[in-house]
Structure formats: structure tokens, C-alpha cells
């Protein structure tokens, strides 16, 4: 089977960076992409699928540092209390 590649370029859609990508911790089944830095004249941050993404599935990657992501703290507190 020949792989099919798709690209989403949101540069001109709005001033909100990464509005089309959700947060999911590494290891979570929802986490289906990884961020990579592409060097060059202008460094670019790009997302690459870490597994096949199904039609209608949201794109999600690990935003990183959990202690500075307030929504993760809120979600954790909901399940602890």
C-alpha cells in the first residue's frame, strides 16, 4: 500500500498559534503527533504523526512541562477530589 501524506498549514488562518492541535500527555492514546524543530534559515516547529490518524480524529501532542499547564492541574484535581 502506498502511504498518503497530508499537510495542514495554519499560518494564515489566525494569530493564535497551534489552534488546530490539542494537548495529550505522552503515552495517552489520544497523543498521535510529535513536535520537531526543523533547522534552516528560519527554524520551524512542525508536527509529525506518530501513528496513523483516523478520519475525524483530533490531532494531539504533548505540550510539555505539566507544572506550567494550568488545565492539566485542573483536570487532575477533578479526578483526585
VENKA-V955421 format. One record per helix or strand of 2 or more residues. SS is the DSSP state (H for helix, E for strand). FROM is the first residue (numbers start at 0). TO is the last residue. If there is no record, write none. Layout:
ss=SS from=FROM to=TO
ss=SS from=FROM to=TO
This chain:
ss=E from=21 to=22
ss=E from=32 to=37
ss=E from=43 to=48
ss=E from=59 to=60
ss=H from=65 to=67
ss=H from=69 to=79
